[in-house]
Amino acid sequence: MSELQKIEKIAEGIMAEYYGTKQDCGTEYQKWTYALLQAEKILKGDLVINPKTHAYWKDYVQNIIES
């Protein structure tokens, strides 16, 4: 899986509000852009999913990163 595909897959989870923070206002394009920026930070390790509150999703994202 390419880096871009990983970012998109992680961003889909953010848009579904499984983890991360979905932007409340703005157009869908702006919300998607915000999710992509968060996903990129998660992929690089600059942003971490809390394992205490989102244990399943942390493992899910880790599997995406390692693929």
N, C-alpha and C positions, 0 to 999 in steps of 0.2 A: 504494500500500500504506500503510495507516495505521500509526502508531507502535506500536500494540498488536500488529498483525500482524507487524511487523518483530521486535519483542521475542520473540514466540512462535516465529518461524522461527529466530532465533539460538539460543534456548533449546533447540530440538529438536537442534541440532548439539552443544550442550553435553551434553545427555542421552545422545547417541550417542557421546560422548567423542571427537569430532573435534577439539575445542579447548576451552579453559577447564578448569575443575576440577569434576568430578562429585562430589557429596557421597557418601561411602561408607556412612554409617550413617543410620538414620532411615527414616521411612515414605516411600512414593513421593511423597506430597503434599509432604513436607518437601524431598525431592530436587528436585522440580519447582519449588518456591518458590525454592530456592537458585539453580537454573539461571536462573529468570526475573530474579532480582536481578542476577546476573552479566551477563545479556543486556542489561538496562537500562543497566548501567555501560558495556558495550561500545558500545551505541548512542549514549550521551552522550559517549563519548571518554575516560571516566575509567579504563577498562580496555582495554589494547591486546593484540591477538593478535600473538605474536612472529613476524615474517615469516621469520626464519631457520629456525625449526623447523616452522612451519605456514603456509608461503607460499601453498599452494593455498587453504587455508581462510580466510586473511586476505583474499584476493581475493574469495572466495565471500561472506564477510560484508560486505565493502565494497560488493558489488553489491546486497545486501539493503538496506543503509543508504541507498544512492543511489536505490533504486526508489521 
